[in-house]
Amino acid sequence: MSELLPFVLAVLALLATPGPTNTLMAASGAQRGVIRSLSLLAGELGGYFIAITVWTELVGAAPAGQPLVPAIAKLVAAAFLLWSAWKLWANAGHADLVRRGITLGRVFTTTLVNPKALVFAFAIFPHLGFLARLPYLGLFALLAIGTAVGWMALGTAAARSSGGLLTSSRVERITAIALAVFATLLVVQTAQSWS
């Protein structure tokens, strides 16, 4: 039981940090409210579960023998974030929510390539076999749901308190800029690790 507290605190600290998935959750909360955004939780949970499992089980042994694997994965993640930023910017303010880009699929894919999954897999989750890791994944799911709902509520509160300044179009463009910044930081970090 004593190993759970550091795990919970580390997960909460990383999940609460602004990032690509949280940006989408807050933007959805600002646009649709918390209740109508809850379906996006399936995308976040699915993305994290798959990413953490793949990083841990399939790629975990590769960095020692293949140092390019993590770097390539980070660059692919950055490319996806830039594409997402462009899509959000280009379609900002359109009435069709699917066209606007904050969809279950977008949240899933953004979370799947979210660099936080690397940190969870290699630094926070205990190095256990898949079955032994399941209770930790269950606890992670509860913490992720609570954190995501918090980001949705923050987006909703920001939209309500902005006096009309925080329109859907502006939220999407701010989100696009944030995603582009995250992508740029990821590219810079990856380039610096090779210097």
Secondary structure, 3 states (H helix, E strand, C coil): CCCHHHHHHHHHHHHHCCCHHHHHHHHHHHHHCHHHHCCHHHHHHHHHHHHHHHHHHHHCCHHHHCCHHHHHHHHHHHHHHHHHHHHHHHCCCCCCHHHHCCCHHHHHHHHHCCCHHHHHHHHHCCCCCHHHHHHHHHHHHHHHHHHHHHHHHHHHHHHHHCCCCCCHHHHHHHHHHHHHHHHHHHHHHHHHHCC
